[in-house]
Structure formats: structure tokens, C-alpha cells
């Protein structure tokens, strides 16, 4: 059973704007990380990340500010969430699909991918498409990752690896140099929808 169209649309969220990509500032904003990552009741968060190194061009790195959209309950102990890195340029999109199995306490994060060739005509400037790594293109009808209430982290990993998508499964290693107060918890959504499973894991 796949995610409904409404859930996929909610996780993906897509925007197009008609301005040349050449006008963009590809740096990440300077951030004050004195305050910890702040969560809302729906599982969304702001303020995660690590300060950018010299605030240089950071499109293909993992530094800067991260935020998460509201957590989606997929069913049977599975949840999904769209994560984003924040850039000064409004046309740069670096989205990550976070899938968590609260039954096993495992999670995987998959970097979004480029728009498929058949959609490039939607962009007023072809260079804009090169700035996008969106999770909607990971999922049907464009990509192979169809999340459902029976999906396993190993299933998502196999599908992502077959397509050479970038993945993260070791979140401690991924956020090792981030300040502890500025990390995000890939299991946080479990405390909202499946707190009883967290108790079992503990």
C-alpha cells in the first residue's frame, strides 16, 4: 500500500519561480546556534545544524541550518518527514526524505534528486532545475521509493542504493561535529504517533 497522493504531495511540496539562477547567492545564512533545536507539537523543527564554514558556497555540503516539516504518520509504526537545508538563495532546494520505523528504532534519510527530463519544460530557466534536489522525484510516479505501512528501512536502503541516491543511516556519525544542542532526533516523531513503541525500545 503506497502513501496517498495527499501525503506524497504534503511531503514533497513544490515551487517554481521565474528568476535567473545566476542571480542567486549560494551561501547559507549566518546562524546563531546558541539556542537548541526547537520542536513543535507536530514534529516540525527549526534551528538544527552547524554553522557554515566561513559561510562559503555550501550547496553540496551538509552545514548550515536545517529544518523539518510536520511528521506524517504512514501507519503501523512508520513515519515520514521532509527535511530541508536553508539557503540565502530561494531557488536552491536541498530536501531529504526521512523515513523512520518506530518498531525497530531504525531510520534512513535520502537526499532528494533532480527533476526528471520530462519535467524540465516546467522551469522558466533551465538552470533552476540544476539547483533542485527534491524528495518528490524519489517517489512515484517519478522515483521508486513508495513508502507504506509495511516498508522497512532495509527496503528503502536497497531502492535508494540501486538508484545511487545519497543516504544516511548512521545519524550519530552524520551529526558528529554538530553541537549536541543543535542536532535533530530521527526518532522524535515516534514520540508523537507511537510513544508506546519507544517505551518498548527503551
Phi and psi restraints in degrees (value plus and minus 20) as a CYANA .aco file:
   2 UNK   PHI    -109.9   -69.9
   2 UNK   PSI     143.6   183.6
   3 UNK   PHI     -79.3   -39.3
   3 UNK   PSI     125.1   165.1
   4 UNK   PHI     -86.6   -46.6
   4 UNK   PSI     140.7   180.7
   5 UNK   PHI     -78.7   -38.7
   5 UNK   PSI     -55.0   -15.0
   6 UNK   PHI     -85.6   -45.6
   6 UNK   PSI     -60.5   -20.5
   7 UNK   PHI     -88.8   -48.8
   7 UNK   PSI     -63.4   -23.4
   8 UNK   PHI     -80.3   -40.3
   8 UNK   PSI     -63.1   -23.1
   9 UNK   PHI     -82.9   -42.9
   9 UNK   PSI     -61.2   -21.2
  10 UNK   PHI     -84.6   -44.6
  10 UNK   PSI     -62.9   -22.9
  11 UNK   PHI     -87.3   -47.3
  11 UNK   PSI     -55.8   -15.8
  12 UNK   PHI    -101.3   -61.3
  12 UNK   PSI     -75.8   -35.8
  13 UNK   PHI      34.8    74.8
  13 UNK   PSI      94.9   134.9
  14 UNK   PHI    -149.3  -109.3
  14 UNK   PSI     119.1   159.1
  15 UNK   PHI    -156.5  -116.5
  15 UNK   PSI     129.7   169.7
  16 UNK   PHI    -148.2  -108.2
  16 UNK   PSI     117.8   157.8
  17 UNK   PHI    -157.9  -117.9
  17 UNK   PSI     122.4   162.4
  18 UNK   PHI    -115.7   -75.7
  18 UNK   PSI      48.2    88.2
  19 UNK   PHI    -155.3  -115.3
  19 UNK   PSI     124.2   164.2
  20 UNK   PHI     -81.0   -41.0
  20 UNK   PSI     115.8   155.8
  21 UNK   PHI     -84.8   -44.8
  21 UNK   PSI     -43.3    -3.3
  22 UNK   PHI     -86.2   -46.2
  22 UNK   PSI     -38.3     1.7
  23 UNK   PHI    -104.3   -64.3
  23 UNK   PSI     -19.3    20.7
  24 UNK   PHI    -101.4   -61.4
  24 UNK   PSI     131.6   171.6
  25 UNK   PHI    -123.6   -83.6
  25 UNK   PSI      92.6   132.6
  26 UNK   PHI    -105.8   -65.8
  26 UNK   PSI     -11.7    28.3
  27 UNK   PHI    -101.6   -61.6
  27 UNK   PSI     145.7   185.7
  28 UNK   PHI    -115.5   -75.5
  28 UNK   PSI     133.5   173.5
  29 UNK   PHI     -88.6   -48.6
  29 UNK   PSI     130.4   170.4
  30 UNK   PHI     -89.7   -49.7
  30 UNK   PSI     116.2   156.2
  31 UNK   PHI    -150.7  -110.7
  31 UNK   PSI     123.0   163.0
  32 UNK   PHI    -117.5   -77.5
  32 UNK   PSI      90.8   130.8
  33 UNK   PHI    -119.4   -79.4
  33 UNK   PSI       8.1    48.1
  34 UNK   PHI     -88.3   -48.3
  34 UNK   PSI     -51.5   -11.5
  35 UNK   PHI    -112.6   -72.6
  35 UNK   PSI     128.8   168.8
  36 UNK   PHI     -94.0   -54.0
  36 UNK   PSI     146.6   186.6
  37 UNK   PHI     -73.7   -33.7
  37 UNK   PSI     111.2   151.2
  38 UNK   PHI    -128.8   -88.8
  38 UNK   PSI     100.1   140.1
  39 UNK   PHI    -119.9   -79.9
  39 UNK   PSI     127.8   167.8
  40 UNK   PHI    -123.8   -83.8
  40 UNK   PSI     151.0   191.0
  41 UNK   PHI     -83.1   -43.1
  41 UNK   PSI     -45.0    -5.0
  42 UNK   PHI    -108.5   -68.5
  42 UNK   PSI     -15.1    24.9
  43 UNK   PHI      71.5   111.5
  43 UNK   PSI     -29.4    10.6
  44 UNK   PHI     -87.8   -47.8
  44 UNK   PSI     135.6   175.6
  45 UNK   PHI    -167.8  -127.8
  45 UNK   PSI     139.0   179.0
  46 UNK   PHI    -157.3  -117.3
  46 UNK   PSI     142.0   182.0
  47 UNK   PHI      65.8   105.8
  47 UNK   PSI     -10.0    30.0
  48 UNK   PHI    -104.8   -64.8
  48 UNK   PSI     140.6   180.6
  49 UNK   PHI     105.6   145.6
  49 UNK   PSI    -189.0  -149.0
  50 UNK   PHI    -156.9  -116.9
  50 UNK   PSI     124.1   164.1
  51 UNK   PHI     -78.9   -38.9
  51 UNK   PSI     118.7   158.7
  52 UNK   PHI     -85.0   -45.0
  52 UNK   PSI     124.6   164.6
  53 UNK   PHI     -92.0   -52.0
  53 UNK   PSI      85.8   125.8
  54 UNK   PHI      41.4    81.4
  54 UNK   PSI      -7.0    33.0
  55 UNK   PHI      34.9    74.9
  55 UNK   PSI      14.5    54.5
  56 UNK   PHI    -103.1   -63.1
  56 UNK   PSI     158.4   198.4
  57 UNK   PHI     -70.6   -30.6
  57 UNK   PSI      98.9   138.9
  58 UNK   PHI    -147.9  -107.9
  58 UNK   PSI       2.8    42.8
  59 UNK   PHI     -80.2   -40.2
  59 UNK   PSI     -61.6   -21.6
  60 UNK   PHI    -124.5   -84.5
  60 UNK   PSI       2.4    42.4
  61 UNK   PHI    -134.0   -94.0
  61 UNK   PSI    -196.0  -156.0
  62 UNK   PHI    -134.9   -94.9
  62 UNK   PSI     -10.2    29.8
  63 UNK   PHI    -105.0   -65.0
  63 UNK   PSI    -198.0  -158.0
  64 UNK   PHI      70.1   110.1
  64 UNK   PSI    -192.0  -152.0
  65 UNK   PHI    -106.3   -66.3
  65 UNK   PSI     119.2   159.2
  66 UNK   PHI    -136.9   -96.9
  66 UNK   PSI     130.0   170.0
  67 UNK   PHI    -161.2  -121.2
  67 UNK   PSI     137.2   177.2
  68 UNK   PHI    -144.2  -104.2
  68 UNK   PSI     120.4   160.4
  69 UNK   PHI    -102.3   -62.3
  69 UNK   PSI     152.1   192.1
  70 UNK   PHI     -75.1   -35.1
  70 UNK   PSI     123.6   163.6
  71 UNK   PHI     -92.9   -52.9
  71 UNK   PSI     120.8   160.8
  72 UNK   PHI    -129.0   -89.0
  72 UNK   PSI     110.6   150.6
  73 UNK   PHI    -104.3   -64.3
  73 UNK   PSI      94.6   134.6
  74 UNK   PHI    -105.3   -65.3
  74 UNK   PSI     -48.4    -8.4
  75 UNK   PHI      97.6   137.6
  75 UNK   PSI     132.8   172.8
  76 UNK   PHI      34.5    74.5
  76 UNK   PSI      20.4    60.4
  77 UNK   PHI      64.7   104.7
  77 UNK   PSI     -11.4    28.6
  78 UNK   PHI    -128.3   -88.3
  78 UNK   PSI     121.4   161.4
  79 UNK   PHI    -156.3  -116.3
  79 UNK   PSI     137.7   177.7
  80 UNK   PHI    -154.6  -114.6
  80 UNK   PSI     137.1   177.1
  81 UNK   PHI    -176.7  -136.7
  81 UNK   PSI     123.0   163.0
  82 UNK   PHI    -116.4   -76.4
  82 UNK   PSI     104.7   144.7
  83 UNK   PHI    -127.9   -87.9
  83 UNK   PSI     130.3   170.3
  84 UNK   PHI    -157.9  -117.9
  84 UNK   PSI     126.0   166.0
  85 UNK   PHI    -114.0   -74.0
  85 UNK   PSI     125.3   165.3
  86 UNK   PHI    -120.1   -80.1
  86 UNK   PSI     109.2   149.2
  87 UNK   PHI    -143.8  -103.8
  87 UNK   PSI     137.4   177.4
  88 UNK   PHI     -87.3   -47.3
  88 UNK   PSI     -54.2   -14.2
  89 UNK   PHI     -99.3   -59.3
  89 UNK   PSI     102.3   142.3
  90 UNK   PHI     -91.3   -51.3
  90 UNK   PSI     -30.8     9.2
  91 UNK   PHI    -114.9   -74.9
  91 UNK   PSI     -32.4     7.6
  92 UNK   PHI    -101.6   -61.6
  92 UNK   PSI     105.3   145.3
  93 UNK   PHI    -145.2  -105.2
  93 UNK   PSI     100.5   140.5
  94 UNK   PHI    -143.7  -103.7
  94 UNK   PSI      79.3   119.3
  95 UNK   PHI    -128.4   -88.4
  95 UNK   PSI     130.4   170.4
  96 UNK   PHI    -153.1  -113.1
  96 UNK   PSI     112.1   152.1
  97 UNK   PHI    -111.5   -71.5
  97 UNK   PSI      95.9   135.9
  98 UNK   PHI    -121.0   -81.0
  98 UNK   PSI      99.4   139.4
  99 UNK   PHI    -137.6   -97.6
  99 UNK   PSI     107.6   147.6
 100 UNK   PHI    -146.9  -106.9
 100 UNK   PSI     111.4   151.4
 101 UNK   PHI    -122.1   -82.1
 101 UNK   PSI      83.6   123.6
 102 UNK   PHI     -89.8   -49.8
 102 UNK   PSI     -37.8     2.2
 103 UNK   PHI     -87.3   -47.3
 103 UNK   PSI     -61.6   -21.6
 104 UNK   PHI    -120.4   -80.4
 104 UNK   PSI     -34.7     5.3
 105 UNK   PHI      55.6    95.6
 105 UNK   PSI      -1.8    38.2
 106 UNK   PHI    -122.0   -82.0
 106 UNK   PSI     131.9   171.9
 107 UNK   PHI    -166.0  -126.0
 107 UNK   PSI     136.3   176.3
 108 UNK   PHI    -161.8  -121.8
 108 UNK   PSI     123.4   163.4
 109 UNK   PHI    -142.3  -102.3
 109 UNK   PSI     109.7   149.7
 110 UNK   PHI    -140.2  -100.2
 110 UNK   PSI     105.9   145.9
 111 UNK   PHI     -88.7   -48.7
 111 UNK   PSI     116.2   156.2
 112 UNK   PHI     -80.1   -40.1
 112 UNK   PSI     150.2   190.2
 113 UNK   PHI    -147.7  -107.7
 113 UNK   PSI     154.0   194.0
 114 UNK   PHI     -87.0   -47.0
 114 UNK   PSI     134.6   174.6
 115 UNK   PHI     -82.2   -42.2
 115 UNK   PSI     123.8   163.8
 116 UNK   PHI     -88.2   -48.2
 116 UNK   PSI     136.8   176.8
 117 UNK   PHI     -74.6   -34.6
 117 UNK   PSI     -55.0   -15.0
 118 UNK   PHI     -89.0   -49.0
 118 UNK   PSI     -32.3     7.7
 119 UNK   PHI    -122.4   -82.4
 119 UNK   PSI     -23.1    16.9
 120 UNK   PHI     -83.2   -43.2
 120 UNK   PSI     -45.5    -5.5
 121 UNK   PHI     -87.1   -47.1
 121 UNK   PSI     -34.4     5.6
 122 UNK   PHI     -94.8   -54.8
 122 UNK   PSI     -35.1     4.9
 123 UNK   PHI    -114.2   -74.2
 123 UNK   PSI     108.3   148.3
 124 UNK   PHI     -84.4   -44.4
 124 UNK   PSI     -45.1    -5.1
 125 UNK   PHI    -151.8  -111.8
 125 UNK   PSI      97.3   137.3
 126 UNK   PHI     -75.4   -35.4
 126 UNK   PSI     -47.9    -7.9
 127 UNK   PHI     -87.8   -47.8
 127 UNK   PSI     -42.2    -2.2
 128 UNK   PHI     -83.8   -43.8
 128 UNK   PSI     -57.4   -17.4
 129 UNK   PHI     -81.8   -41.8
 129 UNK   PSI     -52.1   -12.1
 130 UNK   PHI     -89.9   -49.9
 130 UNK   PSI     -36.2     3.8
 131 UNK   PHI    -111.2   -71.2
 131 UNK   PSI     -21.2    18.8
 132 UNK   PHI    -126.4   -86.4
 132 UNK   PSI     113.3   153.3
 133 UNK   PHI    -151.8  -111.8
 133 UNK   PSI      74.8   114.8
 134 UNK   PHI    -132.5   -92.5
 134 UNK   PSI     125.9   165.9
 135 UNK   PHI     -96.4   -56.4
 135 UNK   PSI     -38.6     1.4
 136 UNK   PHI     -84.7   -44.7
 136 UNK   PSI     -45.1    -5.1
 137 UNK   PHI    -105.3   -65.3
 137 UNK   PSI     -25.6    14.4
 138 UNK   PHI    -101.3   -61.3
 138 UNK   PSI     -43.5    -3.5
 139 UNK   PHI    -129.8   -89.8
 139 UNK   PSI     139.1   179.1
 140 UNK   PHI     -75.7   -35.7
 140 UNK   PSI     123.3   163.3
 141 UNK   PHI    -109.4   -69.4
 141 UNK   PSI     -18.1    21.9
 142 UNK   PHI    -113.6   -73.6
 142 UNK   PSI     -52.3   -12.3
 143 UNK   PHI    -150.5  -110.5
 143 UNK   PSI     156.3   196.3
 144 UNK   PHI    -111.2   -71.2
 144 UNK   PSI     -27.7    12.3
 145 UNK   PHI    -108.6   -68.6
 145 UNK   PSI      75.4   115.4
 146 UNK   PHI    -124.9   -84.9
 146 UNK   PSI      82.0   122.0
 147 UNK   PHI     -98.2   -58.2
 147 UNK   PSI     121.6   161.6
 148 UNK   PHI    -169.2  -129.2
 148 UNK   PSI     157.8   197.8
 149 UNK   PHI     -90.4   -50.4
 149 UNK   PSI     -27.6    12.4
 150 UNK   PHI    -132.7   -92.7
 150 UNK   PSI     -16.3    23.7
 151 UNK   PHI     -85.2   -45.2
 151 UNK   PSI     124.9   164.9
 152 UNK   PHI    -135.6   -95.6
 152 UNK   PSI     133.9   173.9
 153 UNK   PHI     -78.2   -38.2
 153 UNK   PSI     -58.1   -18.1
 154 UNK   PHI     -82.7   -42.7
 154 UNK   PSI     -54.1   -14.1
 155 UNK   PHI     -84.7   -44.7
 155 UNK   PSI     -66.9   -26.9
 156 UNK   PHI     -83.8   -43.8
 156 UNK   PSI     -61.1   -21.1
 157 UNK   PHI     -81.7   -41.7
 157 UNK   PSI     -63.2   -23.2
 158 UNK   PHI     -84.3   -44.3
 158 UNK   PSI     -64.0   -24.0
 159 UNK   PHI     -84.9   -44.9
 159 UNK   PSI     -63.5   -23.5
 160 UNK   PHI     -86.4   -46.4
 160 UNK   PSI     -61.4   -21.4
 161 UNK   PHI     -85.7   -45.7
 161 UNK   PSI     -56.6   -16.6
 162 UNK   PHI     -83.6   -43.6
 162 UNK   PSI     -49.3    -9.3
 163 UNK   PHI    -117.8   -77.8
 163 UNK   PSI     -17.8    22.2
 164 UNK   PHI      42.7    82.7
 164 UNK   PSI      12.4    52.4
 165 UNK   PHI     -95.2   -55.2
 165 UNK   PSI     128.6   168.6
 166 UNK   PHI     -97.6   -57.6
 166 UNK   PSI     113.5   153.5
 167 UNK   PHI    -151.0  -111.0
 167 UNK   PSI     136.3   176.3
 168 UNK   PHI    -149.6  -109.6
 168 UNK   PSI     106.7   146.7
 169 UNK   PHI    -141.6  -101.6
 169 UNK   PSI     -42.7    -2.7
 170 UNK   PHI    -121.4   -81.4
 170 UNK   PSI      73.3   113.3
 171 UNK   PHI     -95.4   -55.4
 171 UNK   PSI     -48.7    -8.7
 172 UNK   PHI     -82.6   -42.6
 172 UNK   PSI     -63.6   -23.6
 173 UNK   PHI     -88.8   -48.8
 173 UNK   PSI     -62.3   -22.3
 174 UNK   PHI     -80.0   -40.0
 174 UNK   PSI     -59.8   -19.8
 175 UNK   PHI    -123.6   -83.6
 175 UNK   PSI       1.0    41.0
 176 UNK   PHI     -78.5   -38.5
 176 UNK   PSI     -56.7   -16.7
 177 UNK   PHI    -115.3   -75.3
 177 UNK   PSI     -19.3    20.7
 178 UNK   PHI     -96.0   -56.0
 178 UNK   PSI     124.8   164.8
 179 UNK   PHI     -77.6   -37.6
 179 UNK   PSI     119.8   159.8
 180 UNK   PHI     -77.3   -37.3
 180 UNK   PSI     -56.5   -16.5
 181 UNK   PHI     -90.7   -50.7
 181 UNK   PSI     -34.7     5.3
 182 UNK   PHI    -130.3   -90.3
 182 UNK   PSI      -3.7    36.3
 183 UNK   PHI    -110.1   -70.1
 183 UNK   PSI     142.7   182.7
 184 UNK   PHI    -132.2   -92.2
 184 UNK   PSI     134.6   174.6
 185 UNK   PHI    -124.0   -84.0
 185 UNK   PSI      93.2   133.2
 186 UNK   PHI     -85.2   -45.2
 186 UNK   PSI     -32.9     7.1
 187 UNK   PHI    -119.5   -79.5
 187 UNK   PSI     -17.3    22.7
 188 UNK   PHI     -78.7   -38.7
 188 UNK   PSI     -60.1   -20.1
 189 UNK   PHI     -83.0   -43.0
 189 UNK   PSI     -44.3    -4.3
 190 UNK   PHI     -84.5   -44.5
 190 UNK   PSI     -52.8   -12.8
 191 UNK   PHI     -88.6   -48.6
 191 UNK   PSI     -37.8     2.2
 192 UNK   PHI    -108.4   -68.4
 192 UNK   PSI     -68.7   -28.7
 193 UNK   PHI    -119.7   -79.7
 193 UNK   PSI     -47.8    -7.8
 194 UNK   PHI    -158.6  -118.6
 194 UNK   PSI      35.8    75.8
 195 UNK   PHI     -80.9   -40.9
 195 UNK   PSI     -49.2    -9.2
 196 UNK   PHI     -86.7   -46.7
 196 UNK   PSI     -49.5    -9.5
 197 UNK   PHI     -93.6   -53.6
 197 UNK   PSI     -52.7   -12.7
 198 UNK   PHI     -84.5   -44.5
 198 UNK   PSI     -59.0   -19.0
 199 UNK   PHI     -82.8   -42.8
 199 UNK   PSI     -58.6   -18.6
 200 UNK   PHI     -85.9   -45.9
 200 UNK   PSI     -61.4   -21.4
 201 UNK   PHI     -82.1   -42.1
 201 UNK   PSI     -57.8   -17.8
